[in-house]
Structures are given as structure tokens and as C-alpha cells.
């Protein structure tokens, strides 16, 4: 670990040099580039027909049968939220969910991956659910339709044989790769194609529900498969960030390794359990990079990332997201929502969740290491090129202070409009050094 003054330096000519305290990633920002307009990641907008378009993609209302069978759907009537599970195919059109959990049609780790590499077998409950769906005519037709979509066959092409359809059903009902999908493709009353319903365009209550449903999916995937060592949660917004659709969605993926980020953090924490404070939060406070805070979380302009970034940290003693109280989770959601809203719907970004997996005790890493729950937003405003590949030094258009100077005025505006939850902004933030539990 380098001294904290070497993690974030401003040279006499104005060049900013950053080093990530956990991964060692080196980043430079050259002077004079931070005032450039941020690129919009959308095509030139075109008008929508009167009343808008409700079915632009496979994630939109009216296309629920284009997705594998749902794990759950969330309904709202006034202030009352209701979760429905176990729906039959002929029940999908009876309610209009605000959010749905569905298997990813092109999962990263398939049922065969877990079965052949780890000897994992599905529970009797999952097998029974799949068999019931297959036994129902509407369910069987739904499964065959999705199977054909996955295999790029026309709707009138011969369907899969019974065994192939059963294997597909078992894979979807036993999935370890889920999507959490909000209802809207565009904002309410949209008149043009660029008026997308991004994370920042959700209401505070909707975004809280979106985060909570993602956390429920995490917990379910850990509980359902003993071979899972980490559940990765991420969101790719717009094509430069890797999104296949312009319809907002978050991915929740179980894998059998903890990954390099957990390993890197654990290695540093083994030497200094207070590293997240000494080499991250405290440095951000010293350099005026705190963006916003509430009772349960703090948002910072990040440093040492390949792209301009914002980091949101939970201040809870609990390191596993599903162990946070509803109030603590809402605190994280509110800051994350505000950061998305400040960036705007046309800015492409990746949302990455990081947490302490409950499976650390199965590996060489100590079990009591304080790995905080945190979410990192990375603005995808540049393309990596030869210099980065050759040197492993990454060039960011924006320094952490450039990010701060863009975000803070927008947060003030959003708060005055009542579009984000109450929070402290910029110099109002009363976050002390050492606030991340260690």
C-alpha cells in the first residue's frame, strides 16, 4: 500500500495522477479536458406516436411471454407493495407489475455448468415448479416460444422435443442469472425516443423497490446453491456500457469464485483492517470529494478507476446487503438514485455492486475482514485504446474534482425540485473520517 498522499496527486502543470488503493490501477487526467461536454450515448431522438410506445422491446409490457418464466413480480397500489410468485403463464397478463425478476435468456453459468462442474442438483421444489409449468398447456406454449426465441427460430418453426423443453424449463426455474426489470421503457408522457426511464428518472420510492428486489435476488441465489461463492450485481446503461436494450434492467449473477475485487480488498484489509477509511474515505474528505450523505451512506467522487466514477458506501456494520435494515438499504438507494439523476439519462454508465460474500470462510481469506457494501458508478465517456493497453495507465477525461463540480450543482437543483430524497450535499455533509465500519 502506498502512502495516502500518493493515491491522489496534482502535479505542478495540473495533471492529476490517481492510484486505486486496492487494485493498484493507475489513472491520469491531463489538464484542460474536464470542461468538455459529456457525450450523449443515444441516437438522434425521433418523435413517438401519440400516447407513446409501450412495447418497444422484449422487456416492455405486452412482451412478458418473450421472457423465461418469472421468479417474482412487484405490484403497487398507492403506498402498498405486493410481491407475486409462482404465477402460471395465463396469469401474466392479469396484473401490470412495476418490477419483475426473470431469468436471463443467455445466462453466464448454465444449469449444466453447476451440475457437471460442482455436482449441483436442483431442489425438489424447483423441479416440481418446472413440471407443473410444463404440464399446463399455456405454460408449455410459453416455454416453447422462449426456446424458439433463444435459438433464433421463427414462431411457426417446429418446437423443441419434450426432453429439450424439460431441460430448458429446469434451467430457467433453477437459474443463477436473473434480471430485475422495471416496467417503463420511456418516462410517463414521453414524446421522443430519447426520453428513457433511466434509474435517475424513477421516483425515490420506485428506486428503493428496485434496489430491494435486487437484494432479494442476491439472497435467494446464495441460499439456493451451495456452490455459489459470489453473487455479482451490475447494471449496464446504454450501449457504450454493454447494454443490449435501452430498457433499464439490473443483472444478478451467481458464480463459483469470489473474483479479483474481493481478493484484492481482502489482501489489503488483512494488512490494514482500516484501509477503506485511511486510503479511501479519509482521502476523499481531505480533498473535498464528498458529494452527498445521509444517516446510512455516503457518496464520493471516486479515484483510481479506469473511468470517471462515483462511489456510494454503506455506513452499516452489516456487510451483506440483505442483512441491512430497510432504512439502511433505503439510505444506500437514495444516494445511488441521486447520483444517477445527477448524471442524467443520456450518459452511459456501469453500476457495480461490491460486498462481502458469506462464503469467504470457504477460502483462504479471513472471515472477519471488514469488506463494506458499496456501489460504484462508472461513466462510460471514453474508449480505451493502445496507450492504456501498452502501459496499463488509464487516461480519464475527468478528474475526481471535475466529477464533483459537475454533480454538486445538479444535486442542488434536483433537491430543490423534490426529485431526490432528503440528503446532505457537498459542504453540508457531516461525515467524519473513519466512518466506514472496520
Secondary structure, DSSP 8 states (H G I E B T S, - for coil): ---GGGTEEE-TTS-EEEE-TTT--EEEE-TT-TTS-----S----B--TT--S-SSTTSTT-GGGS--EEEEEEEETTEEEEE-S--GGGTTSS--SEEEEE-TT-SS-HHHHHHHH-----HHHHHHHHHHHHSHHHHHHHHHHHHHHTT--TTS----HHHHHHHHHHHHT-SEEEEEES-SB-TT--BTT-B--GGGS-HHHHHHHHHHHHHHHHHHHHH-TT--EEEEEEEESGGGT-S-SS-EEEEEEESS--HHHHHHHHHHHH-TTHHIIIIIHHHHHTT-EEEE-SSEEEEE--S-SS-EEEEEE-SS--SGGGS-HHHHHHHHHHHHHHHHHH-TTS-EEEEEE---TTGGGSSS-TT-----EEEEEE--S---HHHHHH-EEE-SS-HHHHHHHHHHHHHHHHHTT-S---EEGGG----TT-S--
